[in-house]
Amino acid sequence: MSEQKLDQTMLSQEQLTSLKQVIGSYSPLQLAWASGYLAAKSEGSSVAVIPSASVPQASSTLTILYGSQTGNAKGVAKTLAQQAQAQGLTVDCLSMGDFKPKSIKNVTHLLIVASTNGEGEPPDDAMGFHEFLQSKKAPKLDHLHYSVLALGDTSYEFFCQTGKDFDEYLAKLGAKQITPRVDCDVDYEADAQAWSDAIISKSKELLGSNETSATVIAMPTAGATSEYTKQNPYAAELNVSQKITGRDSNKDVRHVEIDLGESGITYQPGDALGVWFENDVELVAELISELGFSANDKVKVADQELTLKDALTSKLEITQTALNFVEFWANTSQNETLLALVADKNATREYAANHQVVDVIKAAPASVDAQAFVDALRKITPRLYSIASSQAEVDEEVHLTVGVVEYDQDGQTRTGGASGFLAKRLEEGGEVKVFIEHNDNFRLPADGNTPVIMIGPGTGIAPFRAFLQERDATEAEGDNWLFFGDQTFTQDFLYQVEWQGYLKSGLLTRIDLAFSRDQAEKIYVQDRLREKAADVYAWLERGAHLYICGDMSRMAKDVETALLEIIAEHGNKTAEQAEQYLKDLRNAKRYQKDVY
């Protein structure tokens, strides 16, 4: 081809820039459609045939949708997509938040990977699809074949509820299961892989495969993916673990700074840091002694042979007690109290939340084989902490605000696994294995002129420190309003000097404080919201984004109740209309929660 001919076939820089801007906003399904449209045009036809929206997409495509709050479901879905591609399947993998619910009528083979958020709620990115499938707008799906992998935690009452919902809704609409739904606990990797292997095998039977031409329709990404992951964490260095509550505080809260060195790890405000930890060697020794084992007894964990001491130190969960372990120990010990307890799931859940594994064993002594004991424990899982810094401010560091879990149990002090590791057992300069868990469901507005309202009592303040550092560095001009609360002003006002500095500079437009124990009547952040109700509603009406971070079980519920009252009163709405208003904010990503 001559140079002149070649120049005529290539896009100019202006055309290329324009093309990138256009396709950057396309969903994976839209990209696939556009490629077919352009291919038809390139054949010389003056009119490209546009596929009808009512015709299901090619039956050779396996669609994988994930609903993910902390990133686990997304990780499973992405791995599944890669494995399916390697087996010769054509795969379309995307977040439910990027999938237009009405497009379900065009899908013939669907896999859903969904976590459960809060008390049985779908993750933020799954809310629209979840609502659509149970609405009158949902079409009949007799043509659809599907399967569901549900991720959850048996510590919560509504275990895997979102996955169960999707399974129920799709079945009611006439869809047919490819394989039965699988419900996974926090130690989900083995079950997820078994489900993936089974579903890929079955999908190959249904769809056929072409190992030489299969493709994954990839999601556009906001940035490069780090080589460091949950499975391959980075060995970082602890720089600082400084107590930031007063000496007379009832709480031990630490400001933690971790050096990411030359890792190249990047994160955004709103992301979380995953922290792998080792259990306290004194707790491990106490547990081994109570069981009458030897530290050097050999056991297997996931086909790896190691000493019991090493297994309990770095491989197995002993500070968070699973319901399944309480049931196992009740049956092993035949203790009447435990047996009566496990007959009531809610009572068992509460007991497990307040007793570490060693406490369960002490309450009901029994003889058990070391391997059987190890097999009854969960594998250790990393803890996720909301990041309290912006890289625009701290460069190659990451900051956390860590509340140390510590309580007395039968005269002995029990400490949380990860919080105790970061605050008490790991010395400055010591190694901590970390990774970033991106959270696209908790993000600052793209437009820096947008006002934001941040509600973060206690350690829930962490991401808002990151938000304000970011808005300061980017010179965002939008108003910022912070609600913070804790027990006392003198002992528990976390990052007080920083907030005062931001008020003085004008970055922080308003701050409202609620210290519950500084007066006879307890005052919380939801009370401050009600006091400022008219202004809160006015900010929402002018486009403010609203964020909540902190305790899920009480604070988040109480704050949402207050918000609904504010919207109903100042928006002159019924209770139902107020709920819809808040739901619309959430669907527009103007109401975001990071609760735990």
HELIX and SHEET records of a PDB file:
HELIX    1   1 GLU A    3  THR A    9  1                                   7    
HELIX    2   2 GLN A   13  ILE A   23  1                                  11    
HELIX    3   3 PRO A   28  SER A   42  1                                  15    
HELIX    4   4 ASN A   72  ALA A   86  1                                  15    
HELIX    5   5 MET A   96  ASP A   98  5                                   3    
HELIX    6   6 PRO A  101  ASN A  106  5                                   6    
HELIX    7   7 ASP A  124  ALA A  126  5                                   3    
HELIX    8   8 MET A  127  LEU A  133  1                                   7    
HELIX    9   9 GLN A  161  LYS A  172  1                                  12    
HELIX   10  10 GLU A  189  LEU A  207  1                                  19    
HELIX   11  11 VAL A  281  LEU A  291  1                                  11    
HELIX   12  12 LEU A  308  SER A  314  1                                   7    
HELIX   13  13 LEU A  323  SER A  333  1                                  11    
HELIX   14  14 GLU A  336  LEU A  341  1                                   6    
HELIX   15  15 LYS A  345  ALA A  353  1                                   9    
HELIX   16  16 VAL A  357  ALA A  363  1                                   7    
HELIX   17  17 ALA A  370  ASP A  375  1                                   6    
HELIX   18  18 GLN A  391  VAL A  394  1                                   4    
HELIX   19  19 GLY A  417  GLY A  420  1                                   4    
HELIX   20  20 PHE A  421  ARG A  425  3                                   5    
HELIX   21  21 GLY A  458  ILE A  461  5                                   4    
HELIX   22  22 ALA A  462  ALA A  473  1                                  12    
HELIX   23  23 PHE A  489  ASP A  492  1                                   4    
HELIX   24  24 GLN A  496  SER A  505  1                                  10    
HELIX   25  25 VAL A  525  GLU A  531  1                                   7    
HELIX   26  26 ALA A  533  GLU A  541  1                                   9    
HELIX   27  27 MET A  555  HIS A  570  1                                  16    
HELIX   28  28 ALA A  575  ASN A  587  1                                  13    
SHEET    1   A 6 LYS A 176  GLN A 177  0                                        
SHEET    2   A 6 HIS A 145  LEU A 151  1                                        
SHEET    3   A 6 HIS A 109  SER A 115  1                                        
SHEET    4   A 6 THR A  61  GLY A  67  1                                        
SHEET    5   A 6 THR A  90  SER A  95  1                                        
SHEET    6   A 6 VAL A 216  ILE A 217  1                                        
SHEET    1   B 3 LYS A 176  GLN A 177  0                                        
SHEET    2   B 3 HIS A 145  LEU A 151  1                                        
SHEET    3   B 3 VAL A 182  CYS A 184  1                                        
SHEET    1   C 6 ARG A 383  SER A 386  0                                        
SHEET    2   C 6 ALA A 272  VAL A 275 -1                                        
SHEET    3   C 6 GLU A 431  GLU A 437 -1                                        
SHEET    4   C 6 TYR A 234  LYS A 243 -1                                        
SHEET    5   C 6 VAL A 253  ASP A 259 -1                                        
SHEET    6   C 6 GLU A 397  GLY A 403 -1                                        
SHEET    1   D 2 LYS A 298  VAL A 301  0                                        
SHEET    2   D 2 GLN A 304  THR A 307 -1                                        
SHEET    1   E 2 GLU A 406  GLN A 409  0                                        
SHEET    2   E 2 GLN A 412  THR A 415 -1                                        
SHEET    1   F 5 ARG A 510  PHE A 515  0                                        
SHEET    2   F 5 ASN A 480  ASP A 486  1                                        
SHEET    3   F 5 VAL A 452  ILE A 455  1                                        
SHEET    4   F 5 HIS A 545  GLY A 550  1                                        
SHEET    5   F 5 TYR A 591  VAL A 595  1                                        
END                                                                             
